Amino acid sequence: MVPGQTAKICIVGGGGRMGRRVIEASELAPDVSLESILVADVNDAHGISNCRIETDPDIAFNGTDAVIDFSAPPSLERTLPAAMRNQTAYVLASTGLPQDCQELLDEAAAKIPLIVASNCSLGVNVLESLVKTAARALGGFDIEIFELHHNQKRDAPSGTALTLADAVTSVRPLEVTTARTGNRALRDSDSLGVIAGRGGDVAGEHTVFYFGNGERLELTHRATSPMIFADGALRAAKWLIERDPGAYTMADVLGLET
């Protein structure tokens, strides 16, 4: 973003838990103007009065530079086409995206700048880069991923855990497993376990274990405040509005080698 420029933002699902956090983060950012939020029902926006509240994505996106979307995946069929029509950059931070939405994502990336991020935390995205480096260097080590989240999280394993698993398998041909039970619990040397724990109000914790003979490496990221995801999404949106159409990642935002 050009220095001194103000990014005009729309938040999809602004009445939700993460949407409200992005609203809070935008109020603290001097180079961000919250223009509108998109909600399924105006009653979802109770208590929000500092921007336009819309239920039509075309109206919500009109006049904005970028969209930040933490909403549930089914809304994409309405919001991504509207973003394409309005030529609005799009940061998609929803998790649990269905496989059948990939064609729509590809279509959008051909027309607008798009980031799809399972986790907008800056630290997690640095972790992903480190995970690849370690997996590449520690070729004989067993690798396991363990994640913890609050007891209201809908998907398991988390999108971040699966992204970290993808980071490992991009450099080592391992088979991802999310369960070991009964007489099938013996660990296969070609497997990569991804284990989920749920409880309390844990904002998010991910550890990638590298087990060698006589040594163990652990790479851990702990989120102590969910505001890190809102701050990261705003940073991504500000970076994205100056880009040409295409599919980008948080690694691109941070200038990380992949």
Solvent accessible surface area in square Angstrom, and as a share of the most:
residue,aa,sasa,rsa
1,M,56,0.25
2,V,86,0.49
3,P,129,0.81
4,G,85,0.82
5,Q,59,0.26
6,T,61,0.36
7,A,0,0.00
8,K,89,0.38
9,I,0,0.00
10,C,0,0.00
11,I,0,0.00
12,V,4,0.03
13,G,22,0.21
14,G,0,0.00
15,G,17,0.16
16,G,37,0.36
17,R,136,0.49
18,M,37,0.17
19,G,2,0.02
20,R,89,0.32
21,R,61,0.22
22,V,0,0.00
23,I,14,0.07
24,E,87,0.39
25,A,4,0.03
26,S,5,0.03
27,E,109,0.49
28,L,141,0.70
29,A,20,0.15
30,P,134,0.85
31,D,45,0.23
32,V,14,0.08
33,S,35,0.22
34,L,23,0.11
35,E,49,0.22
36,S,0,0.00
37,I,0,0.00
38,L,6,0.03
39,V,7,0.04
40,A,96,0.75
41,D,65,0.34
42,V,90,0.52
43,N,118,0.61
44,D,66,0.34
45,A,4,0.03
46,H,156,0.70
47,G,72,0.69
48,I,20,0.10
49,S,108,0.70
50,N,74,0.38
51,C,24,0.15
52,R,91,0.33
53,I,56,0.29
54,E,33,0.15
55,T,59,0.34
56,D,58,0.30
57,P,9,0.05
58,D,48,0.25
59,I,94,0.48
60,A,0,0.00
61,F,1,0.00
62,N,97,0.50
63,G,56,0.53
64,T,13,0.08
65,D,44,0.23
66,A,0,0.00
67,V,0,0.00
68,I,0,0.00
69,D,1,0.00
70,F,41,0.17
71,S,25,0.16
72,A,47,0.37
73,P,28,0.18
74,P,107,0.67
75,S,30,0.20
76,L,4,0.02
77,E,138,0.62
78,R,119,0.43
79,T,1,0.00
80,L,0,0.00
81,P,34,0.22
82,A,0,0.00
83,A,0,0.00
84,M,17,0.08
85,R,151,0.55
86,N,45,0.23
87,Q,120,0.53
88,T,0,0.00
89,A,3,0.02
90,Y,0,0.00
91,V,0,0.00
92,L,0,0.00
93,A,7,0.05
94,S,8,0.05
95,T,43,0.25
96,G,54,0.51
97,L,48,0.24
98,P,63,0.39
99,Q,169,0.75
100,D,124,0.64
101,C,15,0.09
102,Q,96,0.43
103,E,140,0.63
104,L,34,0.17
105,L,11,0.05
106,D,82,0.43
107,E,80,0.36
108,A,0,0.00
109,A,15,0.12
110,A,78,0.60
111,K,97,0.41
112,I,1,0.00
113,P,16,0.10
114,L,3,0.02
115,I,0,0.00
116,V,58,0.33
117,A,8,0.06
118,S,32,0.21
119,N,18,0.09
120,C,1,0.01
121,S,1,0.01
122,L,63,0.31
123,G,35,0.33
124,V,6,0.04
125,N,14,0.07
126,V,61,0.35
127,L,8,0.04
128,E,42,0.19
129,S,28,0.18
130,L,88,0.44
131,V,0,0.00
132,K,38,0.16
133,T,79,0.46
134,A,11,0.09
135,A,0,0.00
136,R,144,0.53
137,A,78,0.61
138,L,43,0.21
139,G,45,0.44
140,G,78,0.75
141,F,33,0.14
142,D,50,0.26
143,I,0,0.00
144,E,20,0.09
145,I,0,0.00
146,F,71,0.30
147,E,0,0.00
148,L,54,0.27
149,H,16,0.07
150,H,37,0.17
151,N,90,0.46
152,Q,120,0.53
153,K,45,0.19
154,R,222,0.81
155,D,36,0.19
156,A,68,0.53
157,P,21,0.13
158,S,2,0.01
159,G,11,0.10
160,T,7,0.04
161,A,0,0.00
162,L,74,0.37
163,T,40,0.23
164,L,1,0.00
165,A,2,0.02
166,D,91,0.47
167,A,2,0.01
168,V,0,0.00
169,T,43,0.25
170,S,74,0.48
171,V,44,0.25
172,R,32,0.12
173,P,129,0.81
174,L,21,0.11
175,E,134,0.60
176,V,59,0.34
177,T,37,0.21
178,T,78,0.46
179,A,73,0.56
180,R,74,0.27
181,T,100,0.58
182,G,68,0.66
183,N,151,0.77
184,R,207,0.75
185,A,50,0.39
186,L,165,0.82
187,R,66,0.24
188,D,82,0.43
189,S,83,0.54
190,D,88,0.46
191,S,13,0.08
192,L,0,0.00
193,G,1,0.01
194,V,0,0.00
195,I,71,0.36
196,A,39,0.30
197,G,15,0.15
198,R,80,0.29
199,G,30,0.29
200,G,50,0.48
201,D,130,0.67
202,V,52,0.30
203,A,23,0.18
204,G,3,0.03
205,E,40,0.18
206,H,2,0.01
207,T,10,0.06
208,V,0,0.00
209,F,45,0.19
210,Y,0,0.00
211,F,76,0.32
212,G,22,0.21
213,N,161,0.83
214,G,90,0.86
215,E,112,0.50
216,R,146,0.53
217,L,69,0.34
218,E,77,0.34
219,L,32,0.16
220,T,50,0.29
221,H,31,0.14
222,R,154,0.56
223,A,11,0.08
224,T,132,0.77
225,S,41,0.27
226,P,39,0.25
227,M,41,0.18
228,I,55,0.28
229,F,27,0.11
230,A,0,0.00
231,D,78,0.40
232,G,1,0.01
233,A,0,0.00
234,L,7,0.03
235,R,109,0.40
236,A,0,0.00
237,A,0,0.00
238,K,42,0.18
239,W,49,0.17
240,L,0,0.00
241,I,31,0.16
242,E,81,0.36
243,R,89,0.32
244,D,105,0.54
245,P,71,0.44
246,G,17,0.16
247,A,83,0.64
248,Y,48,0.18
249,T,65,0.38
250,M,4,0.02
251,A,15,0.12
252,D,63,0.32
253,V,12,0.07
254,L,39,0.19
255,G,65,0.63
256,L,48,0.24
257,E,158,0.71
258,T,119,0.69
